[in-house]
């Protein structure tokens, strides 16, 4: 953007830049992507915010509560940035009451069982990382907006890695900071069957038409190593299907 801009000023600055540079080129596609991202950021913010302010005792005091509060604050900054950038083109704001974070009872104890909370949080962050990646081709027409989206994407990836470590410590499982293969070589390494859609395609071991497993005759590159060395994207349609499990019908993504 040519100079440093404070976080508070970023929505206005990005909004102005967006209107000037892309108002005549590809507004529909870029608007759609930013609103898509905004919806996901609302989902994550309200999920964490409710856990911090309205579910006393759910998150252990100390480092765990500090981490979740920090992630909550990051998601709020993302909401404010995207909503400010879109200005009058932003979707109707989403409130906590627009969501069902139990996913119709699938995660019925999400706000009373810390381990369930961590599992859902991990799935949300892993979804977010793959979602931003999937929308990058559309934003190629708007490189400055793409830059901002990638800055958010990298923070979401850090959230995912940290939550995976928190989940591994709490559940006593061998979950890695990055997505690897689960039992039997399936893409979902969390062990939470309900999250299978989040990890669809993550067992891919071929990149640019090249099989990575055992590449160069190096036996150390196993199927698991090959799969976890490259992160895959999720299509917009796949992400909407996942997100809509937690969004009430009137506000679902279409």
Buried (B, 14 or more C-beta within 10 A) or exposed (E): EEEEEEEEEBBBBBBEBBBEBBEEEBBEBBBBBBBBBBBBBBBBBBBBBBBBEEBEEBBEEEEBBEBBBEBBBBBBBBBBBBBBBBBEBBBEEBEBEBBBBBBEEBBEEBBEEBEBBBBBBBBBBBBBBBBBBBBBEBBEEBEBBBEBBBEBBEBBBBBBBBBBBBBBEBBEEEBEBBBBBBEEEBBBBBEBEBBBBBBBEBBEBEEEEEEBBBEEEEEEBBBBBBBBEBBBBBBBEBBBEBBBBBBEEEBBBE
